[in-house]
């Protein structure tokens, strides 16, 4: 029987600190820390009671737990689907399924349980409101499509990126929906609701959703494509990295011009979006400087792994990727620190880092480079 630690490794729990906050950040940017939503499970349970002041925090915690379930479900499904590919790689012998620490049937059961809990909680949080429920279910569908067909379609990374953007938007929508039944599927009513702001969380939520979309696309297609280039090429995977000719020559990584240009364009688009937001909505000197610092650190680490890769091959590359991911996550937190509030912003910024380091240390014995 699989140990709990092996199931957590299967679900890549070490990176759940970011995923679990995707919808939570959307909710926070829509005012989720200031009061109860107009229509939600927590509102139904807490409104008018002495526990009402704790309601907003419980709503945020439920969204965070939902993110953990989605993370465990998604990565376990990905590991299950990629089992035949992973077992051919010398770098992936330590994975739970490949090593035999988790049996295929145990993985299947784990996927079904986390999936059922995920769907139930995602729909219950918004009390089955049609608008929020559709956004949630569509996001899940895109995530499942990626995990099932991921490396069989060039560019499928954008399926997963769409999940991230929509899941962030769902978090914001849990604060703005007013409860719509089956009749609310009417497209004309949707147009009316958009005009009234019912289906449209604050602009900060949309920017965060776009940044989530861009980073997941970058993380999966660029960073993932680089580290897994050899395995993907041998297994016949159809990734952007393989398609453009990325390959390892012993411990040296060769990046063709088309792949480099693609990576620059993807990362450049995210940086440009933040620069435009700073130009249009300057947040003040402190927040502005912090945001610009994050942009510099992101550009610096990007330059390291794209143009001046560290010695040590794949393992050293993973450490640089880790730093780049941390700075990239901190970017929207810095940009929207005032909206989040001076208490929540540091908590949101530090939670994924503490989570990542602690989980890696406990599960893999290394704070910054898990054996994946």
LOLO-724793 format. One record per residue: x, y, z of N, C-alpha, C, O, CB in turn. Coordinates in steps of 0.05 Angstrom, whole numbers, plus 5000, padded with zeros to 4 digits. Glycine has a CB too. Example, Ala and Ser with C-alpha at 12.3 -4.5 7.8 and 13.67 -1.06 7.14 Angstrom:
! residues 2
526448865156524649105156526449345156528549345169522649115181525749555142527349795143525850015157526850235161528249885114
This chain:
! residues 372
501749765000500050005000501750255000503750265014498150005025501050454984502650694981502650855007500550875021501650864958504950965014505151135038503951415031504151495008508051155048502951555051501951825046503952015033503352175015500951955072506551985041508652155030509052095000509552274985511352105045508751844992509051774964506651884948507051964925509251464961504251884959502052004945502352304942501552424922499451944960503552434962504052714961506252774940506052974925504952834988508152594937510152624916508852594889509552734870512452424920507052404887505652364862504152614853504152684830503652124865502952754872501452994867503153244867502153464865499253034886505853214868507753444868506953654888506653894881507853574839506453574912505453754933507353984938506454194948505053604959509953964931511854174937511254434922511954644931514654084930509954414899509254654883506354744887505454924873509854604854504954614905502154684910501854954923499655074923500754474927503955064934503755324947502955544928501655744937506355394960503655524903502855714883500055654872498355824871504855724860499655404865497055324853494755384873492655474864497055024846495155324898493055354918492155644921490055704932493855244944493855834912493256114915492156244889491556484889495656264924491956084868491156204842488356324844488056564837491155984821486356174853483656284856483556474880482056664880481556064859485056414901485056574925485956864919484757054929486856454947488056894903488957154895486857304879486357544883491557134879485457164861483257284846481157384865480057604861482157084826480457234885478457304905479457544921477857734926477757074923481957544930483057764946482958024930482158234941485857704955483658014905483758254888480858354883480558594876485158194862478858184886476058274883474858364909472458404911474458044871476558384930475658474956474958254975473458304995473358654953475958014970475157784986475957785015474857635031476157544974477857965022478757975050477258185066477658215090481758025052475558335052474158565065471358495075470458615094473958795046470158295063467458225071466457975057467857865040465558455066464057885065462957645053462057695025461157915018460557545070462257485007461157514980458057544982456857485003461857264963456857644961453957674960452657404960450457364970453057844936453957204947452656944943454756724944456256694925451156934915454856584966456856364969456056184991454256245007459656484973457455964994456955775015457455905043455755875061458755525013459656055045460256175070458156385078457456415101463056305069457256535058455156735063452656605073451356695092454556895038451956375061449556225069449756135098447856135113449155985050452256045106452555935133453056145154452256115177454955745132454356375147455356565167453756825169453856945190458156625162452456905147451257165148449157195170447457025173449957225120449457415185447557465207448157315232446657335251444857385198450457165233451157025258453557165271454757345260451956725251454157085295456357205310459057135297461057265302456357115339459056925280461556845267462056985241463956925227461556545263460257175234460557305208463257435202464157415180458357515205464557555222467157675217469257475207471157555193468257805242468957225214470857015205470156915177471756765165470956785225467856985167466856885141468756935118469356745103464357005135469757185114471557235091474057055092474956955071472357525091475057005115477556845117476956555111478556415099478756875145474656455120473856185114473456145084474255945072471356095129472256355071471856345042474556325028474856165009470356595032476556475037479256465025480556205030481856095012480956695036480156095054481355835060480155605043481555425035480955765090477555625038476255415022477355434993477755224981473155455021477755674982478855704956481755594955482555474936478855994947483155634977485955544979486055234979487655104966487355655004484255114995484154824996483254704970484254494961482154735018481454844956480654764929483054754910483354574894478454944918484754964913487154974896488954734902490254624883488655224901489254654927490854424934489754174921491254004910491054394965487154134923485853894911486353894881486953684869482853894917485954124868486354134839489254064832489853924812485654414828491154164848493954114843494553814845495853704828495654274863493653694867494153404871492853244849494153054838493053314898490453304842488953164821490453194794490952994780486153274818491153434787492353494761495053354757495553234737492753784757496753374777499453264775499352954776500852814763501253364796497552844793497252554795496252444768497252244758495352474818494352584756493352504730495552514709495752334692490952684721497152734710499352764691501352534694502352424674500653034695502052464719503952244724502751984714504251814703504552234754500251944718498851694710498951664679499551454669495951684720498251884665498151874636500951844624501251714604496752134626502951974637505651974626507351734636509851734632507052224633506151544650507651334662509451184642511851134647505751134675508351114619509950964599512251134588514351024582508150884576511951394587514051574577516251604599518651594593512951844569515351644624517151704646518951464652521351504659515651784670517951224649519550994657521950944638523650774644517850744659521951074616524151054597526451244602528551224590523151094568526051434621528051634626529751564650528751484671526651904631532351604648534151544670533851764692534551714715537051534660532852004684532652214704530152184722529952314742532452484689528252004714525651994727525251734742522951664748523452034707527351584747527151324761526051354789524851164800529851194762526351594801525351624829522451714831521451734854527051834842521151744809518251824810516651594823517251364819517151894782514651664839513051464853512051234836512251004844510751594867510851294813509851084796512050924783511850674781508051204774514151064774516350924760517850744780518650524772518251124748518250834804519650674824518050454836519050274848520750854846515350474833513650274844512650334872511150184884515050004845513450574882512550654909509450684909508150644930513950914918508350774887505450794884504650614860505650654838504551094880502750434864501850264843499850414825498750614833500450004855499650324800497850454781494950464792493650674788497950314754493950254804491250254814490950444837488850574840490449964823493050464854492950654876492850944865491451114876495350614895494450994845494451254832491651324821490651544823496551274810490451124808487851164796485751234817484051414813486950914781485851094840484051144862484451424873482551574879484350944884486951504876487651764886486651984868485552184877490751794889486851944842485852134822482852164824481752384823486652054794481451944826478551944828477552084853475552244852477351664826478852034875477952154901478452454900476652614907479452024925480952544893481552824893479852974872478953194876484552874887479352844849477652954828474753004837473653214832477652784804473652804851470852834861470653054882468853214881469852564872472553054900472553264921472953544908471653734917474753214941474653564888475153814875472653924862471954154865477353774853471153754847468753844833466653924853465354134850467653624815466253764874464253824894464854084908463054254911464153594915467254124916467954374931467854614912466854824920470754354943468854584888468754814869465954914863465555154861470154734843464054734861461254804856459854904882458155074881459754574844460654784904459254854929460155124939458455264951459954644950462555204936463555464945461855684935461255874949466455504937460955664910459255874898456355794898454755924883460255934869455655594913452855504915451655444888449355504882451155704930453255314870452455234844451455464826449855414808450255024847452355704832451655924814452655854786454855764782452956194824450855894766451455814739453955944727455655814715449055864721454156214730456356354718459056254729460856174714456156654723459356264756461856174768462355874763464655794758461756224798460255714764460555424760461555364731463255194728457855284764460555514711461455464684464355534681465855384669459755624664465155764692467955844691469755634704471855564694468456124704468855534727470355334742470655074726472854964723469155284769468354974716468354724701469854734675471254544667465554634696469754964661471255004637474255004643475854884628470455264622475055134665477855134672478854854678481054774670478255314697477254694693477954424699478154254673479954094670475854294718476354304654476354154629478954204614480154024602473954234612479854464613482354524599484654384613486554294600482754824599484654384640486854244654486853944649489053834645486454294684484553824648484353534643485253474614486653284609481553434647484453644595485253604567488353614565489453454550484053824549489553794579492453804578493753554589495453434577493554054593492753474613493953244626493552984610495252804612492853214654491452964595490852724580492352724553493352524544487852684575492352964540493452984513495953154512497053204490491453094494496953234535499053434537501353414517501653594500500253424562502853204518505253194501504753054474506552954461507453054516502253044467501452924441500553134421500053074398499252724445500453394431499653614413501553844418501953934440496653704420502853944397504654174399503054414408500954484397506054224372504054554429502754784439500554734459499054924467501554934416500354484468498254424488498754554514496954554532498054114491501054664518501654814543499655034548499155114570504554934542498555144526496655364528493955264538492255424547496355504502493455004537491054894550491254924580489355014593490654594542493554844590494054874619494055164628493055234649496654734627495255334611495355624617492455734618491955914635496955774596490755634601487955734601486555644627485055794639486355614577487255404637486155324663486955524685485255614700487255044671489455604685490455784706489056054705488256154726493455814704488856164681487556424678484656414687483656594701487756514650483156204678480356184685479956124715477956214727479055964668481755974727481455904755481856154772480556194792483555684763483756324764484156584778481656754775480756874794486656734766480456754750478056914745475756804762474056954772477356904715475556534764473456414781473656514810471656574822473756104780476056534820476356634847475256914851473956974870479356634855475757084831474657354831471657354828470257514841475857524810470557174812467657164807466157074832463757134834467056974784467456924850465956834874465257074891463557054909467656644890466457304885465757554900463757724885462657904898468257714905463257674860461557854844458957734835457057884829463057944820458757464834456257344824454057394845454557414869456557044819451557394836449257444853447357204854445157224865447757684844448256974843446556734844444756714820442656854819444956734869445556554801443856514777443156224773444856054775445356624752440656174767439755894762440255824733441755954719436855864768439055604724439555494697438655694676439755694654438055234694436755874682435856064662438056274656437856404635433356204672439956294673442056494669444056414647445856574641443556544695443756184635445456104613444756274588446456284569445055804606442456394588441656564565443756774559444456934575438956714572444956764534447156944527446357244529448057404536447956894498443857314524442957594526443157684555444057914560440057624516442457514574442657584602445557604610446257774627441257384620447257444599450157464605451157744596452757864611451757244591450357834573451258094563450258314582451758504588450158144534447858284591446758484610448358474636448958694647443758424616448958244646450458214671453258334669454258464687450657924680454558284645457258394641457058704642458758834654458358304614454958814630454659104630454259214658455059434664452359184612452859054675452359134702454659074721454659154744449859004712456658934711458958864728458758614743460458544759459459084746456458464740456058224756458058004748459057864765453158124751458657984722460457774713463357884709465057744699459457664687463758134718466358254713467758344738467158554749466058494694469458174749471058254773472758504766472958574743472758024783473958624786475558864782477858804761478658574758476758964808478859014749480858984728483358844738484758704723481659254716483958884764486358754776486158444773488158314769486658834805483658334776483358044773483957954745485257744741480457964781483158114725483758044697486658054691487757884677482158234678488058254702490958264698492358024711494157904699492158534710491557964736492657724750492157474734493957304733491557704778489757444722489057214707490857194682491756974674486157214698491357414669493157424645495957344653497357204638493057694632496957454676499657384685499857084692501856964686500457554709497756974704497656694710497756524685499256334683495156614726496256614665496156474639499056474627500056264618494256614619500256714626502956734614505056574628506756454615503757024613504956574655507056434670506756134668508855994666507056524698504356034668503955744666504855654638506155444635501055664671504155814617505055744590508155744589509355574576503855944570509355944602512255964601513555734617515355604608513256234612512555684641513655474658513455204644515355044646512155464684511255154631510854884620512354854593513754654589507954844615512055044576513255014549516155084547517654954532511755184529517055274563519855364562521555214583523355054576520155664566520955254608522555124629522154814628524154674629521755224657519654724626519154434625520354324599521454104600516254384626520154464577521254364552524254344553525454164541520454554530525554534566528554524568529454284585531254134577529554784580528254254609529254054627528653764618530053574624528054094655526453734603525553474594526153424564524953234553522653434600527853584552528253564523529153284514528053184494530353764515530953164528531952894520529752684522529352534504534352814537528452674546526352484550524052514530523052324518525252504578523252764525521052814507521752734478520152634464520353114508524252794471525052724443525152424439524152324419527852844437526252274458526351984456523651854456523151654443528151874479521851974471519151854474517251934452514951834450517951924501518052114435516352204413514352424421512452464407514951974402514852544444512952754453513052994434515153064423513752844482510753114431510553344412510353604428508153714433508053314394512653704437512753944452513954164435515254114415514353914478513654414444514854644429517854624429519154684409513954904442518954524452521954504453522954294433524854344419522754414482521654064432522453854413521953954384523653914367520853594418519654084380519054174353521054374342521654384318516254304353522154544360524054754352526954654353528754794344523754994369527454414363530154304362531754324387534254284386531554424341530554374410532054384436533054104442531653904440530354494459535654084450536753824458539153854476540554054476537553664432539553644492541853624510544153484496543753274484541053484537546553594498548953464488550753424513552253594520550453644466550453184525551553124551550353314571547953314576554753144550552053484584550953684603550553954591550054144606552753694627550753984565550454234552547754244538546954054523552754284531546254454542543654484530543754674506544754894507541554594551542754574483542854724458540054844453538154694451543754554434539955104451537355244447537455374419538855574415536855454469535855274401535655394374534455674375533055744394534055224355534955834355533956114354530956124356529856294370534956254329529455954341526455974343525455934372523556074380525255764325526655744386525755704414526455934431524856024448527055444425528856044428529656274444527856514438527056654456532656354437527256554413525456774405522656744418521456934427525256804375521656494417519056434429519156494459517256614470518356134425521256414473521456454502521556754508520256854527523956314514523056904492523257194496520557324492519757504507525457314477519157244471516557364465514557314488513057494495515457254439514557064498512656994519513257144545511457254557512756694524515757144552516457294577516257594573515457734591519357214586516957684549516757964544513958074545513458294553517958024517512057914536509157994537508258034565506858224571507457784523509057864583508357894612509558144624508258294638509157644628512158184618513558424628512258674617511858874632516558414621511558674591510258904579507558964592506959194596509958864549506058754598503458794611503858944638502359124644502058524615505758854653506258984679507159274676506359444691508358824695508959324656509859594651507559774643507360004652512059594628505759674627503359834619501659894643500660124646501659674598501259694661499659744686501059954703499660134714499359474702503659944706505160144721504860414709504560614724508160064723504860434683504560684669501860804673501561044677505260654639499760634671497060734673496060774701494460954707495160544658496960594719496060604747498460594766498960394780494160374753500060814766502460814783501660774812500160944823504061074779502660564826501760504853503160654875502560604899502160214857504960834868506460974889509360884888510060684877505260934917511161044900513960994898514860724909516560594897515461214912513860654933514760404946513860164929515559994923513560384975511360144923510359914908511559914879512259704868507259924906511860154868512960174841515860074840516559924822512960464832517460144860520160054861520359754866521959614853521760204883518659644884518559364889517859204863519059004857516559294911515959304849515059174824517359184803517858984790512559314812518659414801520859434782523159244790524459124773521859724780523659224816525759034826525058754818526858604809525959054856522458674820521658404812522158364782523058154774518758354819521558564766521958554738524958514731525658354713520958804724526658654746529558624742530558344749532058224734531158834758529558234772530357974780529357754761530757564756529357914809526957794751525757604731527457604706528157394695522857674725528057844696529657874672532457754676533657634658529858164663533657794701536257694707536357394707538157274694537257794733534557264721534556974722533856854694534856644687532556864743532056994680531456904653533956904635534456714620529257094640535557114638538057134623539956914630541456814613539357394627540056834656541856624665541256364651543056234640541756594695538756274652538156004641537756004611537855794599535755884654537456234599537056244570539756294555540156184534535056454562541456454567543856544553546556474567548656464554543756844548546456424593548856364608548356144628548456184652550056614622547655914617546755694634548955594653551255574645545855464617548255544679550255464699551355194693550055024681548955474727553755144704554954874701553454684719552354764740557954884708553454434712552154234728549754104715548353934727551254354754549154194690547054064675544254114686543654334696547553774674542553914684539753934690539254014719537354174724538353674684540753904737540353964766540754254772539254374787542153794783542854374761543354664766541254834753540455044763546154734755540254744730538254884716535654904732534355104733537654754688534954684746532554674763532754884785530654994792532254394774535154924796535455124818534855404807533555564821538255104830535855464783535355734772532455764765531255974769537055774746531155544755528355554750526755614775524855774775527355284738527555494797526255544823526255834831524255954839527455374845528655964829528856244835527156414817525856604825531856334834527256344791525656494771522656474777521256674775526256394743521756244785518956204792518156364816515956484817518355904797519856384836519256534860518956834853517056964861521556504881520856944838520757224830518257284813517057494816523357314815517557094796515257134778512657134794510857284789515156914757512556964815510156964832509957214848507757324853510256724850512257324857512257564873511457814857510658014868514957614885511657794830511058034813508258134817507958374824511557964785506157974813503458084817502858154846501258334852501357894808504158014865503858084893504858364899503658514913505257874912507258424888508358694891506658894877506059114889511258704880505758834853504259024837501559094851500759324850503658904810500358904863497658944876497758934906495758864919495758744865500059004918500358984947498359164961497259094982503159064955497859404950495959584963493159474962491659494982495959864949492359354940489659234937489358994956487258954969489159144908491458834959491458594976491358675006490258525022493758414970492558895012492858975040495558905051496758705043490658835056496559065069499259035079499658785097501958705102500059275094497458665106497758415121497758175102499558005104495458385141495858165083495657935065497857915045498757695038492957945051498758145034500858145013503357985022504257815007501558425005504458045046506857885054506257595058507857415052508058005080503857535069503057255073502857105047503956885044500357235088501557235027501357105000504057074988504556874974499457284982505857274992508457264979510257044991511756904977509857524982510057005017511856815031510856535032512356345033512356915059508156495032507056225035508156025015508955815023504056235033508156084988509155894969512155824973512955604968508755994941513656024982516555984985517055795009518555605007518056254990515755865032515955695055514955415050516155215057514455815079512655395036511455145029513354975012513854745017508855185014514455104991516254974972518754864986519454634982517055164949519955035001522454945015521954725035523354525036523755195029519854765051519254565072518454295060519354085069516954665090516754305039515854055026518153905013518453665015513654105006519854064999522153934986524053815006525053585002523754144969524553955028526353855048525253595061526753405066526854065070522653595067521453365080521153125061521652895069518653445090520453175036519952955017522452875001522652634994517853034998524253064996526552994978529253044991531352964980526353164953529353185014531953235027533553455014535953485020533552985027532253614997533553844985531554064982529354024972534753764956532354304992530454524994529654634967527354734964531554735011531454634947530854774922530854604897530254704876532954984919531554354899531654184874530553904879532053724884534554164865527853884878526653614882527453424860528053514838523553634884527253164865527952964845525552914827524252704829528952704859525053104809522853064790523953124762522353104743520453254797
